[in-house]
Amino acid sequence: MSFQLDRGLFQYDFTDRHAILGVSVNAEEIDIRERYQVVARLLHPDCAQWQTDADRQMAVRLFSRLITHAYGQLSRQSQLQEQIIMLELLGKRLIEEGNQVQIVDPLCQQLYQSGTDFEQVYDRLLKQLVSQQYTQLNQSEQTINQISELNMVYLLRRQLQSVRSTPPAANSGKSTAAKETTPASSELAKPSATEGALRRAEDYMSKKNWTKAVPEIKEVIGAEPNNVRAHTLLGLVYLNQQQMTMAKISINKALQLSPKDPQVIQAKQEFDRLSNPKTNGSSSKNAPKKPSEGMFSGLFGKK
């Protein structure tokens, strides 16, 4: 039996490991480690709170199939940085999709409608959900979905903060069925040709299909030579193909266009990490460090 994780960021074919572990999308390594230790103790098969074999088996399944994989990725600095980059991309995608984003959970609606204190509201609501995440095992799957939806709304609010002071009214999800049978209206955001190409490129990248991602990105650059996102993505693709010179050119171009863009900064850090490995007397000290699993590896597969 597999877990049905299909709300929030999961619906974008993204494995929300922050939601699985129960940490903020802004969590640092120490926060992630401390949360893992708490969850490990909660789900230990010898924990006194598990009164039945069914609960004990569920605890083992949650720990082995979800928690260990999530922590394994978030505890590695390179993988954590990749996750941060993808969260930033998802935030931009959410704001581009506008009214197509469905916010169902009441707590998530509360976060969406909050004011300039949305950061504090997010932290408070997250703590509320996390407190019960792995204490009531029959509700754990639902709680993970709730946390992922909360993460989705937080990313959306964070993007909205940079373009407007008051968010528009959110779709409550109450009339979802009716919306599914209604033709799309002109109010719904339609991605441009450029956006469509970049989304296809990101999809190929999530599947490690670097060769198909390249022409999609280059098509965008041909139409929009100063598209920061396109140059950044192309640099990341070249990194995975170990074409360090080409990666440097693309990432430097993105830095020149937008030196404070978080995604650009993350890409530059990843380039520096791979192109300047620490020397330890090895004869191959000038060779670029090979990524163990490649950029974006394991970020999108569903459990």
DRENDO-1510 file (C-alpha; in Angstrom, 1 decimal, always signed):
<recs>
REC; n; res; u; v; w
REC; 1; MET; +0.0; +0.0; +0.0 .
REC; 2; SER; +1.5; +3.3; -1.0 .
REC; 3; PHE; +0.8; +6.7; +0.6 .
REC; 4; GLN; -1.5; +9.1; -1.2 .
REC; 5; LEU; +0.3; +12.4; -1.2 .
REC; 6; ASP; -1.4; +14.5; -3.8 .
REC; 7; ARG; -2.1; +17.9; -2.3 .
REC; 8; GLY; -0.1; +21.1; -2.1 .
REC; 9; LEU; +3.3; +20.9; -3.8 .
REC; 10; PHE; +2.8; +17.1; -4.3 .
REC; 11; GLN; +0.2; +17.8; -7.1 .
REC; 12; TYR; +3.0; +19.5; -9.1 .
REC; 13; ASP; +4.9; +16.1; -9.3 .
REC; 14; PHE; +7.2; +17.4; -6.6 .
REC; 15; THR; +8.2; +15.4; -3.5 .
REC; 16; ASP; +7.8; +17.8; -0.7 .
REC; 17; ARG; +10.3; +16.5; +1.7 .
REC; 18; HIS; +9.9; +19.4; +4.1 .
REC; 19; ALA; +6.3; +18.5; +4.5 .
REC; 20; ILE; +7.1; +14.8; +5.1 .
REC; 21; LEU; +9.7; +15.6; +7.8 .
REC; 22; GLY; +7.6; +18.4; +9.2 .
REC; 23; VAL; +10.0; +21.4; +8.9 .
REC; 24; SER; +9.6; +24.9; +7.4 .
REC; 25; VAL; +10.7; +25.4; +3.9 .
REC; 26; ASN; +13.2; +27.9; +5.4 .
REC; 27; ALA; +14.6; +25.3; +7.8 .
REC; 28; GLU; +18.4; +25.1; +8.2 .
REC; 29; GLU; +20.5; +21.9; +8.6 .
REC; 30; ILE; +20.3; +22.0; +12.4 .
REC; 31; ASP; +16.5; +22.3; +12.4 .
REC; 32; ILE; +16.2; +19.4; +9.9 .
REC; 33; ARG; +18.5; +17.2; +12.1 .
REC; 34; GLU; +16.6; +18.0; +15.3 .
REC; 35; ARG; +13.2; +17.3; +13.7 .
REC; 36; TYR; +14.5; +14.0; +12.3 .
REC; 37; GLN; +15.6; +12.9; +15.8 .
REC; 38; VAL; +12.2; +13.8; +17.3 .
REC; 39; VAL; +10.3; +11.9; +14.5 .
REC; 40; ALA; +12.7; +8.9; +14.8 .
REC; 41; ARG; +11.9; +8.6; +18.5 .
REC; 42; LEU; +8.2; +9.0; +17.9 .
REC; 43; LEU; +8.1; +6.3; +15.2 .
REC; 44; HIS; +10.4; +3.8; +17.0 .
REC; 45; PRO; +8.6; +0.4; +17.0 .
REC; 46; ASP; +9.2; +0.0; +20.7 .
REC; 47; CYS; +7.6; +3.3; +21.5 .
REC; 48; ALA; +5.1; +2.9; +24.4 .
REC; 49; GLN; +2.3; +4.8; +22.7 .
REC; 50; TRP; +1.8; +2.1; +20.0 .
REC; 51; GLN; -0.7; -0.2; +21.6 .
REC; 52; THR; -1.5; -2.3; +18.6 .
REC; 53; ASP; +0.5; -4.2; +16.0 .
REC; 54; ALA; -1.3; -2.2; +13.3 .
REC; 55; ASP; +0.0; +1.1; +14.7 .
REC; 56; ARG; +3.4; -0.3; +15.2 .
REC; 57; GLN; +3.5; -1.5; +11.6 .
REC; 58; MET; +2.3; +1.8; +10.3 .
REC; 59; ALA; +5.0; +3.6; +12.3 .
REC; 60; VAL; +7.6; +1.4; +10.7 .
REC; 61; ARG; +6.2; +2.0; +7.2 .
REC; 62; LEU; +6.1; +5.8; +7.7 .
REC; 63; PHE; +9.7; +5.8; +8.9 .
REC; 64; SER; +11.2; +3.5; +6.3 .
REC; 65; ARG; +9.3; +4.7; +3.3 .
REC; 66; LEU; +9.0; +8.4; +3.9 .
REC; 67; ILE; +11.1; +9.8; +6.8 .
REC; 68; THR; +14.4; +8.2; +6.0 .
REC; 69; HIS; +14.2; +9.2; +2.3 .
REC; 70; ALA; +13.2; +12.7; +3.1 .
REC; 71; TYR; +16.0; +13.1; +5.7 .
REC; 72; GLY; +18.5; +11.5; +3.5 .
REC; 73; GLN; +18.0; +14.2; +0.9 .
REC; 74; LEU; +17.6; +17.2; +3.2 .
REC; 75; SER; +20.6; +16.3; +5.3 .
REC; 76; ARG; +23.0; +16.6; +2.4 .
REC; 77; GLN; +23.9; +20.2; +1.7 .
REC; 78; SER; +24.0; +19.8; -2.1 .
REC; 79; GLN; +20.6; +18.1; -2.2 .
REC; 80; LEU; +19.1; +20.7; +0.2 .
REC; 81; GLN; +20.4; +23.5; -2.1 .
REC; 82; GLU; +18.7; +21.8; -5.1 .
REC; 83; GLN; +15.5; +21.6; -3.1 .
REC; 84; ILE; +15.7; +25.3; -2.3 .
REC; 85; ILE; +16.2; +26.1; -6.0 .
REC; 86; MET; +13.2; +24.0; -7.0 .
REC; 87; LEU; +11.0; +25.6; -4.3 .
REC; 88; GLU; +11.9; +29.0; -5.7 .
REC; 89; LEU; +10.9; +27.8; -9.2 .
REC; 90; LEU; +7.6; +26.5; -7.9 .
REC; 91; GLY; +6.9; +29.7; -6.1 .
REC; 92; LYS; +7.3; +31.6; -9.5 .
REC; 93; ARG; +5.1; +29.0; -11.2 .
REC; 94; LEU; +2.4; +29.4; -8.7 .
REC; 95; ILE; +2.1; +33.1; -9.1 .
REC; 96; GLU; +2.1; +32.7; -12.9 .
REC; 97; GLU; -0.8; +30.3; -12.7 .
REC; 98; GLY; -2.9; +32.7; -10.6 .
REC; 99; ASN; -6.5; +31.7; -10.0 .
REC; 100; GLN; -5.8; +28.2; -11.1 .
REC; 101; VAL; -4.2; +27.5; -7.8 .
REC; 102; GLN; -6.8; +25.8; -5.5 .
REC; 103; ILE; -6.6; +26.4; -1.7 .
REC; 104; VAL; -8.8; +23.9; +0.1 .
REC; 105; ASP; -7.7; +23.6; +3.7 .
REC; 106; PRO; -9.1; +26.3; +6.1 .
REC; 107; LEU; -5.7; +26.8; +7.7 .
REC; 108; CYS; -4.1; +27.4; +4.4 .
REC; 109; GLN; -6.9; +29.9; +3.5 .
REC; 110; GLN; -6.1; +31.6; +6.7 .
REC; 111; LEU; -2.5; +32.0; +5.7 .
REC; 112; TYR; -3.4; +33.2; +2.2 .
REC; 113; GLN; -5.6; +35.9; +3.6 .
REC; 114; SER; -3.2; +37.0; +6.3 .
REC; 115; GLY; -1.5; +40.4; +6.2 .
REC; 116; THR; +2.1; +41.4; +6.2 .
REC; 117; ASP; +2.7; +39.1; +9.1 .
REC; 118; PHE; +2.2; +36.0; +6.9 .
REC; 119; GLU; +5.7; +34.8; +7.9 .
REC; 120; GLN; +4.7; +34.6; +11.5 .
REC; 121; VAL; +1.3; +33.1; +10.6 .
REC; 122; TYR; +3.0; +30.4; +8.6 .
REC; 123; ASP; +5.3; +29.4; +11.4 .
REC; 124; ARG; +2.4; +29.3; +13.9 .
REC; 125; LEU; +0.2; +27.2; +11.7 .
REC; 126; LEU; +3.1; +24.9; +10.8 .
REC; 127; LYS; +3.8; +24.2; +14.4 .
REC; 128; GLN; +0.1; +23.4; +15.0 .
REC; 129; LEU; +0.1; +20.8; +12.3 .
REC; 130; VAL; +3.5; +19.4; +13.1 .
REC; 131; SER; +2.5; +18.8; +16.8 .
REC; 132; GLN; +0.1; +16.1; +15.7 .
REC; 133; GLN; +1.8; +14.9; +12.5 .
REC; 134; TYR; +3.2; +11.6; +13.9 .
REC; 135; THR; +1.2; +11.2; +17.1 .
REC; 136; GLN; -2.0; +10.1; +15.4 .
REC; 137; LEU; -0.8; +7.7; +12.7 .
REC; 138; ASN; -4.2; +7.3; +11.0 .
REC; 139; GLN; -4.1; +11.1; +10.3 .
REC; 140; SER; -0.4; +11.3; +9.4 .
REC; 141; GLU; -1.0; +11.1; +5.6 .
REC; 142; GLN; -3.6; +13.8; +5.7 .
REC; 143; THR; -1.4; +16.0; +7.9 .
REC; 144; ILE; +1.5; +15.7; +5.4 .
REC; 145; ASN; -0.8; +16.8; +2.7 .
REC; 146; GLN; -2.0; +19.7; +4.8 .
REC; 147; ILE; +1.6; +20.8; +5.5 .
REC; 148; SER; +2.4; +20.6; +1.8 .
REC; 149; GLU; -0.6; +22.8; +1.0 .
REC; 150; LEU; +0.5; +25.2; +3.7 .
REC; 151; ASN; +4.0; +25.3; +2.1 .
REC; 152; MET; +2.4; +25.9; -1.3 .
REC; 153; VAL; +0.5; +28.9; +0.0 .
REC; 154; TYR; +3.5; +30.2; +1.8 .
REC; 155; LEU; +5.6; +30.1; -1.4 .
REC; 156; LEU; +2.8; +31.9; -3.2 .
REC; 157; ARG; +2.5; +34.6; -0.6 .
REC; 158; ARG; +6.2; +35.1; -0.6 .
REC; 159; GLN; +6.1; +35.7; -4.3 .
REC; 160; LEU; +3.0; +37.9; -4.1 .
REC; 161; GLN; +4.8; +40.0; -1.4 .
REC; 162; SER; +7.2; +41.2; -4.0 .
REC; 163; VAL; +4.6; +42.4; -6.5 .
REC; 164; ARG; +1.6; +43.5; -4.4 .
REC; 165; SER; +0.7; +44.3; -0.8 .
REC; 166; THR; -2.7; +42.6; -0.7 .
REC; 167; PRO; -3.4; +39.2; -2.2 .
REC; 168; PRO; -6.4; +38.6; -4.4 .
REC; 169; ALA; -9.3; +36.5; -3.2 .
REC; 170; ALA; -8.3; +32.9; -3.2 .
REC; 171; ASN; -10.4; +30.1; -4.6 .
REC; 172; SER; -11.8; +28.3; -1.6 .
REC; 173; GLY; -12.1; +25.0; -3.4 .
REC; 174; LYS; -15.8; +24.7; -2.4 .
REC; 175; SER; -16.9; +24.9; -6.0 .
REC; 176; THR; -14.2; +22.8; -7.4 .
REC; 177; ALA; -16.6; +20.3; -9.0 .
REC; 178; ALA; -18.4; +23.1; -10.8 .
REC; 179; LYS; -15.2; +24.6; -12.0 .
REC; 180; GLU; -14.1; +21.3; -13.5 .
REC; 181; THR; -17.2; +21.3; -15.8 .
REC; 182; THR; -17.0; +24.9; -16.7 .
REC; 183; PRO; -14.9; +26.0; -19.7 .
REC; 184; ALA; -11.8; +28.0; -18.8 .
REC; 185; SER; -12.5; +31.7; -18.7 .
REC; 186; SER; -10.3; +34.6; -19.8 .
REC; 187; GLU; -9.5; +35.3; -16.1 .
REC; 188; LEU; -7.5; +32.1; -15.8 .
REC; 189; ALA; -3.8; +32.7; -16.4 .
REC; 190; LYS; -2.6; +31.2; -19.7 .
REC; 191; PRO; +1.2; +30.5; -19.9 .
REC; 192; SER; +3.0; +32.3; -22.7 .
REC; 193; ALA; +5.1; +30.4; -25.3 .
REC; 194; THR; +8.2; +31.3; -23.3 .
REC; 195; GLU; +6.7; +30.1; -20.1 .
REC; 196; GLY; +5.6; +26.9; -21.8 .
REC; 197; ALA; +9.1; +26.2; -23.1 .
REC; 198; LEU; +10.6; +26.8; -19.7 .
REC; 199; ARG; +8.1; +24.5; -18.0 .
REC; 200; ARG; +8.9; +21.7; -20.5 .
REC; 201; ALA; +12.6; +22.3; -19.9 .
REC; 202; GLU; +12.1; +22.0; -16.1 .
REC; 203; ASP; +10.1; +18.8; -16.6 .
REC; 204; TYR; +12.9; +17.3; -18.7 .
REC; 205; MET; +15.4; +18.4; -16.1 .
REC; 206; SER; +13.4; +16.7; -13.3 .
REC; 207; LYS; +13.7; +13.5; -15.3 .
REC; 208; LYS; +17.4; +14.0; -16.0 .
REC; 209; ASN; +16.7; +14.3; -19.7 .
REC; 210; TRP; +19.3; +17.1; -20.2 .
REC; 211; THR; +19.5; +16.8; -24.0 .
REC; 212; LYS; +15.8; +17.5; -24.5 .
REC; 213; ALA; +15.9; +20.4; -22.0 .
REC; 214; VAL; +18.6; +22.3; -23.9 .
REC; 215; PRO; +16.7; +23.1; -27.1 .
REC; 216; GLU; +13.7; +24.3; -25.1 .
REC; 217; ILE; +15.8; +26.7; -23.1 .
REC; 218; LYS; +17.7; +27.9; -26.1 .
REC; 219; GLU; +14.5; +28.6; -27.9 .
REC; 220; VAL; +13.6; +31.0; -25.1 .
REC; 221; ILE; +17.0; +32.6; -25.1 .
REC; 222; GLY; +16.6; +33.1; -28.9 .
REC; 223; ALA; +13.4; +35.0; -28.3 .
REC; 224; GLU; +14.4; +36.7; -25.1 .
REC; 225; PRO; +18.2; +37.0; -24.9 .
REC; 226; ASN; +18.0; +38.5; -21.4 .
REC; 227; ASN; +15.7; +35.9; -19.8 .
REC; 228; VAL; +17.4; +35.3; -16.4 .
REC; 229; ARG; +15.5; +32.1; -15.7 .
REC; 230; ALA; +16.5; +30.6; -19.0 .
REC; 231; HIS; +20.2; +31.4; -18.6 .
REC; 232; THR; +20.1; +29.9; -15.1 .
REC; 233; LEU; +18.4; +26.7; -16.1 .
REC; 234; LEU; +20.8; +26.3; -19.0 .
REC; 235; GLY; +23.8; +26.7; -16.6 .
REC; 236; LEU; +22.3; +24.0; -14.4 .
REC; 237; VAL; +21.9; +21.6; -17.3 .
REC; 238; TYR; +25.5; +22.2; -18.4 .
REC; 239; LEU; +26.6; +21.5; -14.8 .
REC; 240; ASN; +24.9; +18.1; -14.9 .
REC; 241; GLN; +26.5; +17.4; -18.3 .
REC; 242; GLN; +29.9; +18.4; -16.7 .
REC; 243; GLN; +30.3; +21.1; -19.4 .
REC; 244; MET; +31.9; +23.5; -16.9 .
REC; 245; THR; +32.9; +26.1; -19.4 .
REC; 246; MET; +29.4; +26.4; -20.9 .
REC; 247; ALA; +27.9; +26.3; -17.4 .
REC; 248; LYS; +30.1; +29.2; -16.4 .
REC; 249; ILE; +29.1; +31.3; -19.4 .
REC; 250; SER; +25.4; +30.8; -18.8 .
REC; 251; ILE; +25.5; +31.3; -15.0 .
REC; 252; ASN; +27.7; +34.4; -15.4 .
REC; 253; LYS; +25.2; +35.8; -17.9 .
REC; 254; ALA; +22.4; +35.2; -15.4 .
REC; 255; LEU; +24.5; +36.9; -12.7 .
REC; 256; GLN; +25.1; +39.9; -14.9 .
REC; 257; LEU; +21.4; +40.3; -15.6 .
REC; 258; SER; +20.2; +39.7; -12.0 .
REC; 259; PRO; +22.9; +39.3; -9.4 .
REC; 260; LYS; +20.4; +39.2; -6.5 .
REC; 261; ASP; +18.1; +36.6; -7.9 .
REC; 262; PRO; +18.0; +33.7; -5.3 .
REC; 263; GLN; +17.9; +31.0; -8.0 .
REC; 264; VAL; +20.9; +32.6; -9.8 .
REC; 265; ILE; +22.8; +32.8; -6.5 .
REC; 266; GLN; +22.1; +29.1; -5.8 .
REC; 267; ALA; +23.2; +28.1; -9.2 .
REC; 268; LYS; +26.5; +30.0; -8.8 .
REC; 269; GLN; +27.1; +28.3; -5.5 .
REC; 270; GLU; +26.5; +24.9; -7.0 .
REC; 271; PHE; +28.9; +25.8; -9.9 .
REC; 272; ASP; +31.6; +26.9; -7.4 .
REC; 273; ARG; +31.1; +23.7; -5.4 .
REC; 274; LEU; +31.5; +21.5; -8.4 .
REC; 275; SER; +34.3; +23.4; -10.2 .
REC; 276; ASN; +36.5; +24.0; -7.2 .
REC; 277; PRO; +36.8; +20.7; -5.2 .
REC; 278; LYS; +39.0; +20.7; -2.2 .
REC; 279; THR; +42.4; +19.3; -3.1 .
REC; 280; ASN; +43.7; +16.4; -1.0 .
REC; 281; GLY; +46.9; +15.5; -2.8 .
REC; 282; SER; +45.0; +13.7; -5.6 .
REC; 283; SER; +46.6; +13.7; -9.0 .
REC; 284; SER; +43.2; +14.7; -10.5 .
REC; 285; LYS; +43.0; +17.9; -8.6 .
REC; 286; ASN; +42.1; +20.0; -11.7 .
REC; 287; ALA; +39.2; +17.8; -12.7 .
REC; 288; PRO; +35.7; +19.1; -11.8 .
REC; 289; LYS; +33.9; +17.2; -9.0 .
REC; 290; LYS; +31.3; +15.0; -10.5 .
REC; 291; PRO; +27.8; +15.2; -8.9 .
REC; 292; SER; +26.9; +12.0; -7.2 .
REC; 293; GLU; +23.3; +12.0; -8.5 .
REC; 294; GLY; +23.1; +15.2; -10.6 .
REC; 295; MET; +21.1; +18.3; -10.1 .
REC; 296; PHE; +17.4; +17.9; -9.4 .
REC; 297; SER; +17.9; +14.2; -8.8 .
REC; 298; GLY; +15.1; +12.5; -6.8 .
REC; 299; LEU; +13.1; +15.8; -6.3 .
REC; 300; PHE; +10.0; +15.0; -8.3 .
REC; 301; GLY; +9.3; +11.3; -7.9 .
REC; 302; LYS; +6.3; +10.4; -5.9 .
REC; 303; LYS; +6.4; +8.0; -3.1 .
</recs>
